[in-house]
């Protein structure tokens, strides 16, 4: 069974950067599309970015385009979310989720908190 663990969250000032990691165990990520979602208190969960299994295609929410980059290193069984120029509205718990397609996430991590504040 695919197990995903997020790491890299923390507290950062506006304009700062963080890199989140989503590492898989128990299963190879070679054939798995990975999504990043986020959920802020009192708000609905939002899809942030997705990368297909081969890394050929990526897509992003409009709110993060140009600031966030999703990438993968299948040799390390890890997907990354590089977040630059962070804003207070990026504050949320960030989750990675894997599945056969970006539109079909089925395995979820526990989440990592990102807080953007001065």
C-alpha positions in Angstrom: 0.0 0.0 0.0 1.3 3.4 -0.9 2.2 5.5 2.1 3.1 9.2 1.7 4.9 11.4 4.2 5.2 15.2 3.8 8.0 17.2 5.3 9.5 20.7 5.0 6.8 22.8 6.4 7.4 25.6 8.9 7.1 29.3 9.6 8.4 31.7 7.0 8.1 35.5 6.5 6.2 36.9 3.5 8.3 36.8 0.4 10.2 33.8 1.7 10.6 30.3 0.3 10.0 26.7 1.5 10.4 23.4 -0.2 8.0 20.6 0.7 8.8 17.0 0.1 6.5 14.1 -0.3 8.2 10.8 0.1 6.7 7.4 -0.6 7.2 4.1 1.1 5.8 0.7 0.4 5.3 1.4 -3.3 7.2 3.0 -6.2 6.1 6.4 -7.4 7.2 5.6 -10.9 3.6 5.1 -12.0 1.9 7.5 -9.6 0.7 11.0 -10.3 1.2 13.2 -7.2 -1.0 16.1 -6.2 -0.4 18.8 -3.6 -3.5 20.1 -1.8 -3.8 22.6 0.9 -6.4 23.5 3.5 -6.6 26.6 5.5 -8.7 26.9 8.7 -12.3 27.4 7.9 -11.7 27.0 4.1 -12.3 24.2 1.7 -9.4 22.0 0.5 -7.7 23.4 -2.6 -5.7 21.7 -5.2 -2.4 23.4 -5.6 -0.4 21.5 -8.1 0.0 18.1 -9.8 2.6 16.2 -11.7 2.0 13.1 -13.8 3.9 9.9 -13.2 6.5 10.5 -15.8 6.8 14.1 -14.9 5.9 15.2 -18.4 2.9 17.3 -17.4 2.3 19.6 -14.5 -0.6 21.9 -13.6 -1.1 24.6 -11.0 -3.8 26.5 -9.4 -4.0 30.1 -10.6 -3.2 31.3 -7.1 0.2 29.8 -7.2 1.3 30.0 -10.8 4.7 31.6 -11.3 5.5 31.1 -7.6 5.3 27.3 -6.9 7.0 24.6 -8.8 6.3 20.9 -8.6 9.0 18.3 -9.5 9.8 14.7 -8.9 12.8 12.5 -8.4 11.6 9.0 -8.9 15.0 7.6 -7.9 14.4 9.0 -4.5 10.7 8.2 -4.6 10.0 11.8 -3.7 8.0 14.7 -5.1 8.8 18.3 -4.2 6.9 21.5 -4.1 9.1 24.6 -4.2 7.3 27.6 -2.9 8.7 31.0 -3.6 7.4 34.5 -2.8 5.1 33.1 -0.1 2.2 35.2 1.0 0.1 35.1 4.2 -2.8 33.5 2.2 -0.6 30.5 1.5 -0.8 29.6 5.1 -2.4 26.1 5.3 -1.8 22.5 6.0 -0.3 21.0 2.8 -1.0 17.4 1.8 0.3 15.3 -0.9 -1.9 12.6 -2.5 -1.0 10.0 -5.1 -3.0 8.1 -7.6 -3.0 6.7 -11.2 -4.0 10.1 -12.6 -3.9 13.7 -11.3 -7.7 13.6 -11.2 -7.8 10.4 -9.1 -5.8 10.8 -5.9 -6.4 7.8 -3.7 -3.6 7.8 -1.1 -3.0 10.7 1.2 -0.2 11.9 3.5 -0.8 13.3 7.0 0.0 16.9 6.0 2.6 19.5 6.9 1.8 23.0 8.3 3.0 26.0 6.4 2.6 29.4 8.1 3.5 32.6 6.4 3.7 35.5 8.8 5.8 38.4 9.8 
